[in-house]
Each structure stands twice: as structure tokens, then as C-alpha cells.
Amino acid sequence: MSTRHADTRQHILDTGHRIIAAKGFSGVGLSELLQASGVPKGSFYHYFKSKELFGQALLEDYFDHYLRQLDTLLATPDLPARERLLHYFREWRETQAEDCPEQKCLVVKLAAEVADLSEAMRLTLREGTGQVIARLAACIAAGVEDGSLPARAAPAQTATTLYQLWLGASLLAKLQRTAEPLDQAWEASLQILSN
């Protein structure tokens, strides 16, 4: 491995994210991951006792990064909560569109694939998506309070509905190879979040 990678474990996770986001978890063998990251098998097993535990660590790392970005985005103090939510969904649309060079959302890429393969990975996905929904719900509650969202918007239910809408739209966009499902999710979100 090159000396430019001070944190070997993080380097393996970053390399795995890039490859698995493109090919899926089952589609990537350990030898491909080792070759791409430039680390020996012993180094991999020093940090991860199995490929499944690597997958769980990969998802934990993904959610740590994703939730930090989400916190920053949703905490923009000079925007009403509704605008912060719409900005989040605009970003989602841009990163999941058909012309996006790589699949960036590991939830979209891996949820259906690993839910039946690995209980540990399924639970990590469930916990991570629950945290995303909780943050969206908090932003919706702030929007009801600041008047940018309707009082009828029950935060937890609305956040769950929106997240499910966008997750489903992302899967359909992949299947259909068109951004139309994401455009429809955008229009539905505007209706849900309108006063």
C-alpha cells in the first residue's frame, strides 16, 4: 500500500465504497477489493474479520458521513425549514439521476441486496435510515414552528412518507434509466410540503 494512506482501515472503506457503489456488495470479491486498495489480505483481516463485518463497517462509515452532511444542510440558519428540506431533495435528485456517473447512495444500492444476506448489515441500514428520517422529522417540526410548513404536517409521518417516496423513486429511476421518477417525487414533495 502507498504511504500516502495514513489510515489503512479508512482507505479500505473508501475504496470499498467506490467499488461497491458501482457493482453491489455480492458483485465485489475480496481479491478485487484488495487489489483496488493495494493492501494485503492480512491487513484486511486485521481490520475486518469477515466480508460481512466489512460491509457493516462500510455502512456505518457511510451513514456517519451522510448524517454529518445532512446535519450541515438542515442546519442552515438563514433559510426557513421548508427551503432546507427542498434543498436536500434537490441534492438527492442530482446524485441519483440517470446521468450521475456513480451510484452514491449505498441505501439505494444495497438495501434490497443485503437485507436477506446479512442481519448485521440489515440492522445497520435500518438504524441509519431511521436516523435520516429522525433528522427530516426534526426539520419538519422546525418548519411547522417557523410557519414555512403547514401545521397539518405531522413531522414523523411526513418525514417517513417523504423518505419512502424518494427511496422508491431512486430505485425506479435505476430500473427505468430515466430521471422521471425523481421528477415525480419532486412534484409530490412540493405538494406535501406546501401550505
Secondary structure, DSSP 8 states (H G I E B T S, - for coil): --TT-S-HHHHHHHHHHHHHHHH-STT--HHHHHHHHT--HHHHHHH-SSHHHHHHHHHHHHHHHHHHHHHHHHT-TTS-HHHHHHHHHHHHHHHHSTT-SS---HHHHHHHHHTTT-HHHHHHHHHHHHHHHHHHHHHHHHHHHHTSS-TT--HHHHHHHHHHHHHHHHHHHHHHTSSHHHHHHHHHHHHHT--
